[in-house]
Amino acid sequence: MDAIVKQKENHNIEVLIVDDGSKDDTVKICQEYSNKYNCIQIITHDNTGVSLSRNIGVRHSRVGVDYVY
């Protein structure tokens, strides 16, 4: 995350974090970044698998994005 937000100064980026029901402190850590950087958005949902999580992320992305990683 640190490397991504450092790049923010030079690029117009959007970071979507899709949490698929993690049991650790992932959401808490990501929320700290989201509170600090407006370009980071967290989406949480029940554990449904990587494919659905990716699709949820794409649906929440801005219109006209060039790349999805």
C-alpha positions in Angstrom: 0.0 0.0 0.0 2.8 2.4 0.8 4.3 2.0 -2.7 0.9 2.5 -4.3 0.1 5.8 -2.5 3.6 7.1 -3.3 2.7 6.7 -7.0 -0.5 8.6 -6.4 1.4 11.9 -6.7 2.2 11.2 -10.3 -0.9 9.4 -11.5 -4.6 9.6 -11.3 -5.3 6.3 -9.6 -8.2 4.5 -7.9 -7.5 1.7 -5.4 -10.3 -0.7 -4.7 -9.7 -3.3 -2.0 -12.2 -6.1 -2.1 -12.2 -8.0 1.2 -13.7 -11.5 0.7 -14.4 -12.2 4.4 -10.9 -12.1 5.8 -10.6 -13.2 9.5 -7.5 -11.1 10.3 -6.9 -7.4 10.6 -6.9 -6.8 6.9 -10.0 -4.5 6.9 -8.7 -2.5 9.8 -5.3 -1.9 8.2 -6.9 -1.0 4.9 -9.4 1.3 6.6 -6.5 3.2 8.0 -5.2 3.8 4.5 -8.7 4.6 3.2 -9.1 7.2 5.9 -5.8 8.8 5.0 -6.1 8.6 1.1 -9.2 9.5 -0.8 -8.2 7.3 -3.7 -8.6 4.1 -1.7 -12.0 2.4 -1.3 -12.7 -0.7 0.7 -15.5 -3.1 -0.3 -16.4 -6.0 2.0 -18.6 -9.0 1.4 -19.0 -12.6 2.5 -16.5 -15.2 1.3 -17.7 -16.0 -2.1 -14.5 -16.6 -4.1 -12.0 -14.7 -6.2 -14.1 -14.5 -9.3 -17.0 -12.8 -7.7 -14.7 -10.5 -5.7 -13.0 -9.4 -8.9 -16.4 -8.7 -10.5 -17.5 -6.7 -7.5 -14.4 -4.6 -7.7 -14.9 -4.0 -11.4 -18.5 -2.9 -10.8 -17.4 -0.4 -8.2 -14.6 1.1 -10.4 -14.9 4.4 -12.1 -16.2 4.6 -15.6 -13.4 4.7 -18.1 -10.7 3.0 -16.2 -7.7 1.9 -18.3 -6.3 -1.0 -16.2 -7.6 -3.5 -13.6 -5.0 -5.4 -11.6 
